[in-house]
Amino acid sequence: MKYFLAVIIIFSSTFSVKGQEQLPDCTNPQKVKLSVYNTFSKNDSLESIYYQEEDTYTFWYKLTVDGEGEIKYTLQKLNDDDEYEVMYYKYNGNNFCNDLMQKKVKPKSGSVFKVYPDYSYYISVLHISGKGCGHQMEFNSIFHTKHYSAIQNTCVEEIAEKIQKYELSPVIPRWVNSLNWDKNQSNITLKHIPNKLQPIKNNDINEPTSITILGSVINAKTKLPIAVDVQFVLSDSSFSLLNHPEHGFSITAQNQEHKVVTKVDKLGYKSFQENFVIKHDTNLVLLLNPIAVGEKIVSHNIYFQPNTPVLKDKSKAELEKIKQFLKENNNITIEIQGHTNGNRRIKKDRKFAHLDGEWNFSGTAKYLSQLRAEKVKKYLEENGINPNQMTAKGYGGDKMIIDNPKNMKEAMKNIRVEIAVIEQLK
């Protein structure tokens, strides 16, 4: 019975939704070349294949080898609730799919089997039950290993922590210092990144031959000081940063002409970068422009438990930044917008069955996005933001950044919270 089921599903997956990337099936399998005798073969890095919910049928690999030997495969499911069955077929004909339909080839089972260079080996991964979120497959010979991940995009939230994360490491320029200034605090917290050129200590600077740069960061709309991280890059001298809370920040440098790059990035404000040439004591006033009506903050740093409106603890840092922005700009009204990766119906997650209430969400993705937007609004209200300044709305998958994501990185872009400025009061 399982053999008959496999044949039917094989061909239904061949005619997937037009315009989507074709999922490997028996006519277009994922090709795997494995060496069974070459001691110099290099193990390959993980290769990922992404597919849509409509394609949760049978996934196919076609294995070829360069000699006689033995191989082993290992399958690991990405979602604990899923069940898969793996079968393989030894074949040396010209039309595998046709011969399979006519039952000229028979499935074999077992994760270890003998291989020969004159044959191809078709391996089917049949989805038996569960959501079909995907699997990881590893093929091994004595000399060679290959890894694959087959991932369904609609399962992004459930499996994101199990698969490779795509993160870009920031490039840190030479001689960079960052300082955090909160106008409500009595001093500045200095963050120094070690490098070849260490800051000169206060008592090492010869006062008559030094330059002092004083500065403040101002909201261009309200004309009030704002708490912000400032980065300075001095390309040609050693320098020290001093606490100077009444002015915001100060730099003391050697008494000569300096080229200074000043950078300011703050959530809710347009990025600021400006180059200065400083020849003498100077006061710097840096104006930051908050986002205007029709513009928005796009946040991928507000995290929820998979398929629930439950906030994760690591969301607090981003929520605090949004709170600070709204306090500094209390003359605007915003819409908190929830977005998901597609529109689908979500079932209760069994791993949260022992918990109550919002942990056991069941419903549409749009309703889930509404609850998530409301959860962000509630957090901001409980932390001092005027509720009349905010509304919450869930859009589900109606406004996806990438309509048909082809990989995990693209799918994760669709899961987000946006803060849209809808009105500015005079």
Secondary structure by P-SEA (a helix, b strand, c coil): caaaaaaaaaaaaaaccccccccccccccbbbbbbcccccbbbbcbbbbbbccccccbbbbbbbbcccbbbbbbbbbccccbbbbbbbbbbccccaaaaaaaccbbbbbcccccccccbbbbbbbcccccccccbbbbbbcccbbbbbbbbbcccccccccccbbbbbccccccbbbbbbbbccccbbbbbbcccccccccccccccccbbbbbbbbbcccccbbbbbbbbbbbccccbbbbbbccccbbbbbcccccbbbbbbbbccccbbbbbbbbcccbbbbbbbbcccccccccccccccccccccccccaaaaaaaaaaaaaacccbbbbbbbbcccccccccccccccccccccccccaaaaaaaaaaaaaaaaaaaccccccbbbbbbccccccccccccaaaaaaacbbbbbbccccc
